[in-house]
């Protein structure tokens, strides 16, 4: 599907971006706007008939062509091709992909420095999902004004050595906020992490007036309806497009191949070429150079164990 060109052929059609979506109710703003104006849209009948193995045909961040019916309502005519996405398996007994956000540059993974939120295994799940969706991951260690911060910083240092962008932040002291705002300026990003990790606090700290500007639009979207917004696209004063997602503790990957999981573990690459089998999963095969590197301390054992856990869980889902 492609967007309609904006020309004299279709003067009544505008190009927009999906800011919120709940069932057949879709909140759309004009593409490349400051998002001051929104329309509550539904799908054209021909789109509803399309069958896809996703929880919704439309996701937050989708670029759409829509007909403006009046000052508040519209109809979506077409949906643009997605260039990136963050999704997870939400099957609950059947194959269903839950698309959390699309058309974004960064997956900003927010993790508080204190227990129980500080969980490197969960971090690896999020990193793997980001790479599988063609996103650049950014790791945010939040609330570093709290006592466990120094230990958490030491443990997270291994990810810097692997080439990941890691930013320590505090909304109380301001640490890391300017660095994060500069990175996201004029870019599109999705924030993920568990409830209480501090995602909303980071957004409000980067743009204190945002809550006031978006409050009225949220009320309009949900007025008279029982609506639970799964994700929301926001526009910050520095030009950043931020998709805020609800807290998620469990994160089952949608892409279940061992190759896609391997891509996230770049530290395996230099050893994998020495494995006996070119399609080695590094879990049980003989003469595996990756497992040998782990035993020699050349690959972090915790990272390898996280990889094995992800691999086994995904292989188990694939057999369903």
Steps between C-alpha positions, in 0.01 A plus 500: 500500500621848420390846597309718259707785356376838613408667171199625305387141433405446862453848651289364785766253621776585746804307618508433873659302779325275753538635854274258688302193402242294683300256294329686218565841657816661366634843595680664207699823468637657184836355401798731567281732708541613860195283577281786623204361306368141513222305332324193635500259205361163400622262231352494151310174451751360251772518765293319763477202267876454488616205706828525690643302790520808721285633779414804288546606142603845622776574752624817664749666266334376179490755220154513346301681233165613636193690385398784730122482550462795736689686771529190719454186290667323209531172312831322436537409131843332496792411723862557404770233495674457835875551509555378857299363789507383859277200557455202727320169506162548663369163387327366811447169323515616138747678275438871549751778458443806718654799326585762762645772276616548141708733281745590776875552524578409862374249754569676830508229767447653844610303806516635856823441688329335797338159555277349378510705181875461443495178299763435235317194368195709422728761345636236261145410392430864416832539318429193289153627406644839404763353270244263344281801417782703337522746789807646666483418872584757767531384862382744768599432859251715690474628858877503548457739792401196709756303710533187278610714205874438521463122498250518215736721300778245544280215380364693203853594390530169308241630252708811429794272423276316252430827319158589638413860581439508877379818673467534878217736591329663795196725479587634846860609432467544123782257425491372144187691396677740263689210340176307447312802366783576255504140377124493438462848349320483162500118527229242564530269799297253704548479876464154654546364848307372799256707706690723738815513286450874453404532132233766549720692744778515239260633236362766734851601608609552138185702425325624819209657311412186307242366744296821483510507120387140459243478780217652298570276199497188717166604650355554153620158384342314792193716564186291535689175438677241710844526343834362618785641296774242448751747360506870422699715257614832647685794345762665720608862475840393359327336202529143631217257432462276806276194526430429866395141572340346809720308740588151378680241714471195275621534144470198273664553162293479184794418270596153625793396283838429658659720230301805610594442863866453409506843335463669838803319645772663295769371738438152357595599146878467517471149645200368304707470181710234677203280592484161328152572361417817310148501648618435855258626765780496762277303736586131461699435180849343526809710433320828569754782518253730672449261793876456520541879518249511785692233692821699449341819631526674162120537475299619800336194658188689611442629148541150360255356753250772407541402134435133576190586701359713218588236239335214688186697571465609139564149369232373735249756367588412142398138556148596609 
